[in-house]
Amino acid sequence: MLERLFQDVNPGVARILDAALDGKELSTADAATLLRVRGADLQALQRAADLARKEDVGDDISFVVCRNINFTNICYVGCSFCGFARHKNDAAADAYDRSMEEILEKCGDAVARGASEVCIQGGIHPNKDHTHYHEILTTIHSAFPQLHIHAYSPEEVDFAHRKSGMELDDYFRWMMEAGLGSMPGTAAEILDDEVREILSPRKLTVARWEEIVRTAHSVGLPSTSTLMYGHIETPEHIANHIALLRDIQKDTGGITEFVPLGFIHEKNMLYNVLGSRPGASMSEDLRLIAVSRLMLRPWITNIQVSWVKMGAKLAQVAMNSGANDFGGSLMEESISRESGADHGENMPAEEFRRLIRELGRVPVERNTTYGVLARFEDPALDPASLEPERRIELAGPARQRDRDPMGRDAPASAPVLAAG
């Protein structure tokens, strides 16, 4: 019977999947092959990635309660895939530059709604410099020291660092002293300079992106990692990009997660003028989740879905195709929305828990570096009305797993929310 289920799988694909499940490192050629599979081969890929996920991180599905704060949409980089950027002389109701008071108000709202993290990113405003980025950190950290500040893409770091006159490692230490807790691994798009020349010719190069990420890790600042797909890239570009992330992680151990980001096409030049593909298909979404699981193990074991780009239901399918993290609640989301995404801006914690329970899995609220804040074993203990303070009380005093500076586990047991 089982042989009949897999009789249509291509023998070459089966050999690649067997090797990956046996712990052998997936080559870029093998990854590119898997990024093209369809039909029975795709189903086998999903099943293999789901098994690898179970072996790597178990059956829990995590999420983080966080708030995005885009402090300005004024930007002159001119990325062809962006619908978010505005010039500073655009209509006042459209272009914005948040005051410190506005940023603090948003942080206060985030704390009131149970957030453990704020994610701070913005456009490259020509009138700002390194002191502005530093001031945002000191202002937030002074008012809300309990919030983890996940801030500033490598593009923003490149811009501010060049104005600072500091050595790059000293610049990172200065920002960390001000409250910076981790760095988004965005501005990566596709880590290939020929592709980047079309996507964003004025953006930082692959070598500079890698220098910034490696230097951050060298001083103890962890980062996420990302990839944008569904536009003009090939499977080979994707495979090489993931291989570079894997090499960085082997050397530094500083990447907490990998987040594939599907291209949103409706309101930008890359699709409407340059004629890119109109984003990824469902099959592409699932292939990329599955291949990233197999290619990055055992170095990066947290594979996150972007529910903003995929939608909640496809994100659930991805959880059975190698992913283990639902991402963040966001509370507000501007960048995908301005390019045409229509899956919403906020996902409350209770909705994450509902979606995860529909899959027969256990919801886990985590912090930015994957420390466990609460494991919701018993559905009776996580109703929609449960307040953050009550959740903390139920979880008990030892509610957060200890982490080292790069987000790795220290030996400790996670709190469990269970009956009795």
C-alpha positions as CSV (number, residue, x, y, z in Angstrom):
1,M,0.0,0.0,0.0
2,L,2.7,2.5,1.0
3,E,4.7,1.7,-2.1
4,R,1.6,2.7,-4.2
5,L,1.6,6.1,-2.5
6,F,5.2,6.9,-3.6
7,Q,5.4,5.0,-6.9
8,D,5.1,8.2,-9.0
9,V,7.9,10.0,-7.2
10,N,10.9,10.6,-9.5
11,P,13.8,8.4,-8.4
12,G,16.3,11.3,-8.5
13,V,14.0,13.4,-6.3
14,A,13.6,10.5,-3.9
15,R,17.4,10.1,-3.6
16,I,17.8,13.8,-2.8
17,L,15.1,13.6,-0.1
18,D,16.5,10.4,1.4
19,A,19.9,12.0,1.7
20,A,18.5,15.2,3.3
21,L,16.6,13.1,5.9
22,D,19.8,11.2,6.6
23,G,21.5,14.4,7.5
24,K,23.5,14.9,4.4
25,E,24.0,18.6,3.3
26,L,21.8,19.6,0.4
27,S,23.8,21.0,-2.5
28,T,22.7,24.0,-4.5
29,A,22.1,21.8,-7.5
30,D,19.9,19.5,-5.5
31,A,18.0,22.4,-4.0
32,A,17.4,23.9,-7.5
33,T,16.0,20.5,-8.5
34,L,13.6,20.4,-5.6
35,L,12.6,24.0,-6.3
36,R,11.1,22.9,-9.6
37,V,9.2,19.8,-8.5
38,R,5.4,19.3,-9.0
39,G,2.7,16.8,-8.4
40,A,3.8,13.7,-6.5
41,D,7.4,15.0,-6.2
42,L,6.1,18.1,-4.5
43,Q,4.0,16.0,-2.1
44,A,7.0,13.9,-1.3
45,L,9.1,17.1,-0.7
46,Q,6.4,18.4,1.7
47,R,6.3,15.2,3.6
48,A,10.1,15.0,3.9
49,A,10.3,18.6,5.1
50,D,7.5,18.0,7.6
51,L,9.4,14.9,9.0
52,A,12.6,17.0,9.1
53,R,10.8,19.7,11.0
54,K,9.5,17.2,13.5
55,E,13.0,15.8,14.1
56,D,14.5,19.3,14.3
57,V,12.1,21.2,16.5
58,G,9.2,18.9,17.4
59,D,5.5,19.6,17.0
60,D,5.1,23.0,18.7
61,I,4.3,26.0,16.6
62,S,5.6,29.3,17.9
63,F,4.6,33.0,17.5
64,V,5.7,36.3,18.9
65,V,3.5,39.2,20.1
66,C,5.1,42.2,18.6
67,R,4.4,45.6,17.0
68,N,5.9,46.9,13.8
69,I,6.7,50.6,13.9
70,N,7.8,52.2,10.6
71,F,9.2,55.5,11.8
72,T,9.3,57.1,8.3
73,N,8.2,56.3,4.8
74,I,10.5,58.9,3.3
75,C,13.1,57.1,1.2
76,Y,15.2,57.8,-1.9
77,V,16.7,54.3,-2.5
78,G,14.2,53.7,-5.3
79,C,13.7,49.9,-5.1
80,S,11.6,48.7,-8.0
81,F,9.6,46.3,-5.8
82,C,8.6,48.9,-3.2
83,G,5.2,50.5,-2.9
84,F,6.0,52.0,0.6
85,A,8.5,54.7,-0.1
86,R,7.6,58.4,-0.5
87,H,9.7,61.5,-1.2
88,K,9.7,64.1,1.6
89,N,7.8,66.7,-0.5
90,D,4.9,64.2,-1.2
91,A,1.5,65.3,0.2
92,A,1.8,65.7,4.0
93,A,-1.0,63.2,4.6
94,D,1.0,60.5,2.7
95,A,4.7,61.1,3.6
96,Y,5.4,60.9,7.3
97,D,8.3,61.2,9.7
98,R,7.2,60.0,13.2
99,S,8.1,62.1,16.2
100,M,9.5,60.5,19.3
101,E,6.2,61.1,21.0
102,E,4.4,59.1,18.3
103,I,6.9,56.3,18.5
104,L,6.5,56.1,22.3
105,E,2.7,56.1,22.0
106,K,2.9,53.1,19.7
107,C,5.2,51.3,22.0
108,G,2.9,51.9,25.0
109,D,0.0,50.5,23.0
110,A,2.1,47.5,22.1
111,V,2.9,46.8,25.8
112,A,-0.7,47.2,26.7
113,R,-1.6,44.5,24.2
114,G,1.0,42.1,25.5
115,A,3.9,42.7,23.2
116,S,7.4,41.5,24.1
117,E,9.0,43.1,21.0
118,V,8.9,46.1,18.8
119,C,10.3,45.9,15.3
120,I,11.6,49.3,14.1
121,Q,12.4,50.0,10.5
122,G,11.9,52.9,8.1
123,G,12.8,54.4,4.8
124,I,16.3,55.9,4.1
125,H,15.5,59.5,4.9
126,P,18.2,61.8,3.4
127,N,18.1,64.3,6.3
128,K,18.7,61.7,9.0
129,D,22.0,60.3,10.3
130,H,23.3,57.8,12.9
131,T,22.3,60.0,15.8
132,H,18.6,59.7,14.8
133,Y,18.7,55.9,14.8
134,H,20.5,56.0,18.2
135,E,18.0,58.4,19.7
136,I,15.1,56.2,18.7
137,L,16.7,53.3,20.6
138,T,17.5,55.3,23.7
139,T,14.0,56.9,23.8
140,I,12.3,53.5,23.6
141,H,14.6,51.7,25.9
142,S,14.4,54.4,28.6
143,A,10.6,54.4,28.6
144,F,10.0,50.6,28.0
145,P,13.1,48.7,29.2
146,Q,11.1,45.4,29.1
147,L,10.6,45.6,25.3
148,H,13.1,43.8,23.0
149,I,14.0,46.2,20.2
150,H,14.4,44.4,16.9
151,A,15.6,47.1,14.6
152,Y,17.3,48.4,11.5
153,S,17.9,46.4,8.4
154,P,21.4,46.1,6.9
155,E,20.4,48.8,4.5
156,E,19.6,51.2,7.4
157,V,22.8,50.1,9.1
158,D,24.8,50.8,6.0
159,F,23.3,54.3,5.7
160,A,23.8,55.2,9.3
161,H,27.2,53.6,9.7
162,R,28.7,55.5,6.8
163,K,27.5,58.8,8.4
164,S,28.9,57.9,11.8
165,G,32.7,57.6,10.9
166,M,32.9,54.7,13.3
167,E,34.3,51.2,12.7
168,L,31.4,48.9,12.0
169,D,31.9,46.8,15.1
170,D,32.1,49.9,17.3
171,Y,28.9,51.2,15.7
172,F,27.1,48.1,16.6
173,R,28.3,48.2,20.1
174,W,27.2,51.8,20.4
175,M,23.7,50.9,19.2
176,M,23.5,47.8,21.5
177,E,24.4,50.0,24.5
178,A,21.4,52.2,23.5
179,G,19.1,49.2,23.6
180,L,19.3,47.4,20.2
181,G,18.5,43.7,20.9
182,S,18.6,42.1,17.4
183,M,18.7,43.0,13.7
184,P,16.2,42.1,11.0
185,G,17.9,40.2,8.2
186,T,15.9,42.1,5.6
187,A,17.3,44.2,2.6
188,A,18.5,40.8,1.4
189,E,15.9,40.3,-1.4
190,I,18.1,37.9,-3.6
191,L,21.7,37.9,-2.7
192,D,23.0,38.1,-6.2
193,D,24.4,41.4,-7.5
194,E,23.1,41.0,-11.1
195,V,19.5,40.5,-9.8
196,R,19.9,43.3,-7.3
197,E,21.0,45.6,-10.1
198,I,17.4,45.3,-11.5
199,L,15.6,45.1,-8.2
200,S,17.4,47.9,-6.4
201,P,20.4,49.3,-8.1
202,R,21.2,51.8,-5.4
203,K,20.9,49.3,-2.5
204,L,23.9,47.8,-0.7
205,T,25.8,45.0,-2.5
206,V,25.8,41.4,-1.5
207,A,29.4,41.8,0.0
208,R,28.3,44.7,2.1
209,W,25.1,42.9,3.3
210,E,27.2,40.0,4.3
211,E,29.8,42.2,6.0
212,I,27.1,43.9,8.1
213,V,25.5,40.6,9.1
214,R,28.7,38.9,10.0
215,T,30.0,41.9,12.0
216,A,26.7,42.1,13.9
217,H,27.0,38.5,14.9
218,S,30.7,38.9,15.9
219,V,29.7,41.4,18.6
220,G,26.9,39.3,19.9
221,L,24.0,40.9,18.0
222,P,21.7,38.2,16.5
223,S,19.7,38.6,13.3
224,T,17.0,37.0,11.3
225,S,17.4,36.1,7.7
226,T,15.1,36.6,4.7
227,L,14.7,36.0,1.0
228,M,12.2,37.7,-1.4
229,Y,11.0,35.4,-4.2
230,G,8.4,35.3,-7.0
231,H,9.7,38.1,-9.3
232,I,12.7,37.7,-11.7
233,E,14.8,35.1,-9.8
234,T,15.5,31.5,-10.8
235,P,15.7,28.4,-8.6
236,E,19.5,28.7,-8.9
237,H,19.4,32.2,-7.4
238,I,17.3,31.0,-4.5
239,A,19.6,28.0,-3.9
240,N,22.7,30.1,-3.9
241,H,21.1,32.6,-1.5
242,I,20.1,29.9,1.0
243,A,23.6,28.4,0.7
244,L,25.2,31.8,1.6
245,L,22.9,32.1,4.7
246,R,23.9,28.6,5.7
247,D,27.6,29.4,5.3
248,I,27.2,32.5,7.5
249,Q,25.4,30.5,10.1
250,K,28.1,27.8,10.2
251,D,30.7,30.5,10.9
252,T,28.7,32.8,13.3
253,G,25.7,31.0,14.8
254,G,23.9,34.3,14.9
255,I,20.8,33.7,12.7
256,T,17.7,33.0,14.7
257,E,15.3,32.2,11.9
258,F,14.8,32.1,8.1
259,V,11.8,33.9,6.6
260,P,10.8,33.5,2.9
261,L,9.0,36.6,1.8
262,G,6.8,36.3,-1.3
263,F,6.9,39.3,-3.7
264,I,3.7,41.4,-3.6
265,H,3.3,42.7,-7.1
266,E,0.2,44.9,-7.5
267,K,1.5,48.4,-6.7
268,N,5.1,48.6,-7.7
269,M,7.3,49.2,-10.7
270,L,9.0,45.8,-10.8
271,Y,5.7,44.2,-12.0
272,N,3.8,47.1,-13.6
273,V,6.8,48.5,-15.6
274,L,9.6,46.0,-15.7
275,G,7.3,43.0,-16.3
276,S,8.3,40.6,-13.5
277,R,6.2,37.6,-12.6
278,P,3.1,38.5,-10.5
279,G,4.4,37.0,-7.3
280,A,4.7,33.4,-6.3
281,S,2.3,30.6,-6.9
282,M,1.0,28.4,-4.0
283,S,3.4,25.6,-5.2
284,E,6.3,28.0,-5.1
285,D,5.4,29.1,-1.6
286,L,5.4,25.5,-0.3
287,R,8.5,24.4,-2.3
288,L,10.5,27.3,-0.8
289,I,9.4,26.5,2.8
290,A,10.2,22.8,2.3
291,V,13.5,23.3,0.6
292,S,14.7,25.8,3.1
293,R,13.9,23.4,5.9
294,L,16.0,20.6,4.2
295,M,18.8,22.9,3.1
296,L,19.3,24.8,6.3
297,R,19.2,22.0,8.8
298,P,20.8,21.6,11.3
299,W,22.2,25.1,11.2
300,I,19.0,27.2,11.1
301,T,16.1,25.3,12.4
302,N,13.4,28.0,12.8
303,I,11.5,28.4,9.5
304,Q,8.9,31.2,9.6
305,V,5.9,31.8,7.4
306,S,4.8,35.3,6.4
307,W,1.0,35.2,7.1
308,V,0.8,38.8,5.7
309,K,1.9,37.6,2.3
310,M,0.6,34.0,2.2
311,G,-2.6,34.4,4.2
312,A,-3.5,32.3,7.2
313,K,-4.8,29.2,5.5
314,L,-1.8,28.7,3.2
315,A,0.4,29.4,6.2
316,Q,-1.3,26.5,7.9
317,V,-0.4,24.3,5.0
318,A,3.2,25.5,5.2
319,M,3.2,24.3,8.8
320,N,2.9,20.8,7.4
321,S,5.6,21.5,4.8
322,G,8.6,22.3,7.0
323,A,7.7,25.5,8.8
324,N,7.5,25.8,12.6
325,D,6.9,29.5,13.3
326,F,3.9,31.7,12.6
327,G,5.8,35.0,12.9
328,G,4.6,38.0,14.7
329,S,1.3,39.7,15.5
330,L,2.6,42.9,13.9
331,M,-0.4,45.1,15.0
332,E,0.3,47.4,12.1
333,E,2.0,46.6,8.8
334,S,2.8,49.1,6.1
335,I,5.4,47.7,3.7
336,S,3.4,44.7,2.3
337,R,0.1,46.6,2.5
338,E,1.4,49.4,0.4
339,S,2.5,47.0,-2.3
340,G,-1.0,45.4,-2.4
341,A,-1.1,42.7,0.3
342,D,-4.6,42.1,1.5
343,H,-4.3,39.6,4.4
344,G,-4.5,42.2,7.1
345,E,-2.1,44.0,9.5
346,N,-2.8,42.3,12.9
347,M,-3.0,38.7,14.0
348,P,-4.0,38.6,17.7
349,A,-2.4,35.9,19.9
350,E,-5.7,34.1,20.3
351,E,-6.0,33.8,16.5
352,F,-2.5,32.3,16.3
353,R,-3.6,29.8,18.9
354,R,-6.8,28.9,17.1
355,L,-5.0,28.4,13.8
356,I,-2.3,26.2,15.4
357,R,-4.9,24.1,17.3
358,E,-6.7,23.5,14.1
359,L,-3.6,21.6,13.0
360,G,-3.6,19.5,16.1
361,R,-0.3,21.2,17.3
362,V,0.6,23.1,20.5
363,P,0.8,26.9,20.4
364,V,3.9,28.5,22.0
365,E,4.4,32.2,22.6
366,R,8.1,33.0,22.3
367,N,10.3,36.0,22.5
368,T,12.4,37.4,19.6
369,T,15.3,35.0,20.1
370,Y,13.0,32.0,20.6
371,G,12.9,31.9,24.3
372,V,9.6,30.3,25.4
373,L,7.3,32.7,27.2
374,A,4.3,30.4,27.5
375,R,3.4,27.0,26.1
376,F,-0.4,26.7,25.8
377,E,-0.8,22.9,26.4
378,D,-4.4,23.1,27.5
379,P,-6.9,25.1,25.3
380,A,-9.0,25.8,28.5
381,L,-6.2,28.1,29.7
382,D,-6.0,30.3,26.6
383,P,-9.4,31.9,25.9
384,A,-9.5,35.1,23.9
385,S,-10.2,37.1,27.1
386,L,-7.0,36.0,28.9
387,E,-5.1,39.1,29.8
388,P,-1.2,39.2,29.5
389,E,-0.8,39.5,33.3
390,R,-3.0,36.5,33.8
391,R,-1.1,34.5,31.2
392,I,2.2,35.3,33.0
393,E,0.6,34.3,36.3
394,L,-0.5,30.9,34.9
395,A,2.9,30.3,33.4
396,G,4.6,30.7,36.7
397,P,7.8,32.5,37.8
398,A,10.2,30.6,35.5
399,R,8.4,31.5,32.4
400,Q,11.3,32.3,30.0
401,R,13.9,29.8,28.9
402,D,17.4,31.3,29.3
403,R,19.2,32.1,26.0
404,D,22.8,33.0,25.3
405,P,23.5,36.2,23.4
406,M,23.0,34.6,20.0
407,G,19.6,33.1,20.9
408,R,20.6,29.5,21.6
409,D,19.0,27.5,24.3
410,A,20.6,27.1,27.7
411,P,19.6,23.9,29.5
412,A,16.3,24.7,31.2
413,S,12.8,23.5,30.9
414,A,10.0,25.6,29.4
415,P,6.9,26.5,31.4
416,V,3.8,24.6,30.4
417,L,0.3,25.9,30.7
418,A,-1.6,22.7,31.6
419,A,-4.6,21.8,33.6
420,G,-4.1,21.0,37.3
